[in-house]
Amino acid sequence: MPVDFVNALPQLARVLLADDHAAVLAQVINRLTGTFEIVGSVGNGPDLIRAVAHLDPDVVVLDITMPGMDGIEVALKLQRAGCRAKLVFLTVHDDPDYMRAALQSGGSAYVVKSRLASDLVTAIHEAVAGRCFVSPTISLQEHKAHGQ
């Protein structure tokens, strides 16, 4: 019996992106293309909620600071709606309070934008595998080390 190599290949995780800065979206798309299937991108919270319902992604990469509704509020709404997607926060906020709020709102990963190139792919893989990931920055790691 012939082997069906096309169906034997693992399916790429389907990723939806949300950030209000076009340059950041372009950088993320460039970094993730070929490793994941990018199913769409949006620039604000309300559009993200609609896109998740329509596209049913495996992973949502979202910013915290977005117009219309911030990423943490979006995450809470998605969780209440039974969203199955893993949430990966990509943010400028290298701050333990934001990190804690993001993870408590249902986030699986917290990536600081300054570490996008080194951390984002790993964070998505960890989230898909059911594990948590936090960018190893000095302020975030000191917070984790002190158990705060």
C-alpha positions as CSV (number, residue, x, y, z in Angstrom):
1,M,0.0,0.0,0.0
2,P,1.5,3.4,-1.0
3,V,2.4,5.9,1.8
4,D,0.5,9.2,1.7
5,F,3.3,11.6,2.6
6,V,1.1,14.7,2.3
7,N,-1.3,13.5,5.0
8,A,1.6,12.1,7.1
9,L,3.1,15.5,7.6
10,P,2.3,17.3,10.8
11,Q,-0.1,20.2,10.4
12,L,1.2,23.6,11.1
13,A,-0.4,25.4,14.0
14,R,-2.8,28.1,12.7
15,V,-1.9,31.5,14.1
16,L,-4.0,34.7,14.3
17,L,-2.1,38.0,15.0
18,A,-3.3,41.1,16.7
19,D,-1.3,44.3,17.0
20,D,-2.1,47.9,16.2
21,H,1.3,48.6,14.6
22,A,1.7,47.5,11.0
23,A,5.5,47.3,11.3
24,V,5.3,44.9,14.2
25,L,2.7,42.8,12.4
26,A,5.0,42.6,9.3
27,Q,8.0,41.6,11.5
28,V,5.9,38.9,13.2
29,I,4.6,37.6,9.9
30,N,8.1,37.5,8.6
31,R,9.4,35.6,11.7
32,L,6.5,33.0,11.8
33,T,6.0,32.3,8.0
34,G,7.1,28.8,7.2
35,T,7.0,27.6,10.8
36,F,3.3,28.3,11.4
37,E,0.2,29.0,9.2
38,I,-0.8,32.7,9.6
39,V,-4.6,32.7,9.2
40,G,-5.0,36.5,9.6
41,S,-4.1,39.7,11.4
42,V,-6.1,42.5,13.0
43,G,-5.3,45.8,14.6
44,N,-7.7,46.1,17.6
45,G,-9.5,44.1,20.3
46,P,-13.0,44.0,18.9
47,D,-11.8,42.8,15.5
48,L,-9.7,40.1,17.3
49,I,-12.8,38.7,19.0
50,R,-14.7,38.5,15.7
51,A,-11.7,37.0,13.9
52,V,-11.2,34.3,16.5
53,A,-14.9,33.3,16.2
54,H,-14.6,33.2,12.4
55,L,-11.1,31.7,11.9
56,D,-10.9,29.3,14.9
57,P,-7.1,29.6,15.2
58,D,-4.9,27.3,17.3
59,V,-2.9,30.2,18.7
60,V,-3.6,33.9,19.0
61,V,-0.6,36.2,19.3
62,L,-1.9,39.5,20.8
63,D,-0.6,42.8,22.1
64,I,-1.7,44.1,25.4
65,T,-2.0,47.7,24.4
66,M,-4.5,47.9,21.5
67,P,-7.3,50.3,20.6
68,G,-10.9,49.5,21.3
69,M,-10.1,46.9,24.0
70,D,-6.8,45.9,25.5
71,G,-5.4,42.4,25.1
72,I,-6.0,41.4,28.7
73,E,-9.7,42.3,28.4
74,V,-9.9,40.4,25.0
75,A,-8.2,37.3,26.6
76,L,-10.8,37.3,29.4
77,K,-13.7,37.6,27.0
78,L,-12.2,34.8,24.8
79,Q,-11.8,32.6,27.9
80,R,-15.4,33.2,29.0
81,A,-16.6,32.4,25.4
82,G,-14.8,29.0,25.6
83,C,-12.0,29.8,23.1
84,R,-9.8,26.8,22.6
85,A,-6.9,28.9,21.1
86,K,-3.7,29.3,23.1
87,L,-3.0,32.9,23.9
88,V,0.5,34.3,23.4
89,F,1.0,37.9,24.6
90,L,3.6,39.9,22.6
91,T,4.1,43.2,24.3
92,V,6.5,46.1,25.1
93,H,5.6,45.8,28.8
94,D,8.6,44.2,30.5
95,D,6.7,44.4,33.8
96,P,5.8,41.7,36.3
97,D,2.3,43.1,36.9
98,Y,1.4,43.0,33.2
99,M,2.9,39.5,33.0
100,R,0.9,38.3,35.9
101,A,-2.3,39.8,34.5
102,A,-1.7,38.3,31.1
103,L,-1.2,34.8,32.4
104,Q,-4.1,35.1,34.8
105,S,-6.4,36.1,32.0
106,G,-5.7,32.9,30.2
107,G,-2.3,33.5,28.5
108,S,0.0,30.7,27.9
109,A,3.1,32.8,27.1
110,Y,4.4,36.3,27.6
111,V,6.9,37.6,25.1
112,V,8.6,41.0,25.3
113,K,8.8,42.7,21.9
114,S,12.5,43.4,22.3
115,R,12.9,39.6,22.3
116,L,10.5,38.8,19.5
117,A,13.2,37.3,17.2
118,S,14.6,35.0,19.9
119,D,11.5,34.1,21.9
120,L,8.3,34.1,19.8
121,V,8.6,30.8,17.9
122,T,9.6,29.0,21.1
123,A,6.8,30.6,23.0
124,I,4.2,29.4,20.4
125,H,5.7,25.9,20.4
126,E,5.5,25.8,24.3
127,A,1.9,27.1,24.3
128,V,0.8,24.5,21.7
129,A,2.5,21.8,23.9
130,G,0.5,23.0,26.9
131,R,3.4,24.7,28.7
132,C,3.9,28.3,29.9
133,F,6.7,30.5,28.5
134,V,7.9,33.9,29.7
135,S,10.7,35.9,28.0
136,P,13.8,35.7,30.1
137,T,14.3,39.4,30.9
138,I,15.9,40.7,34.0
139,S,12.8,42.2,35.6
140,L,10.5,39.3,34.7
141,Q,13.0,36.6,35.9
142,E,13.7,38.5,39.2
143,H,10.0,38.5,39.8
144,K,9.7,34.8,39.1
145,A,12.7,34.0,41.3
146,H,11.2,35.8,44.3
147,G,7.9,33.9,43.8
148,Q,5.9,37.1,43.6
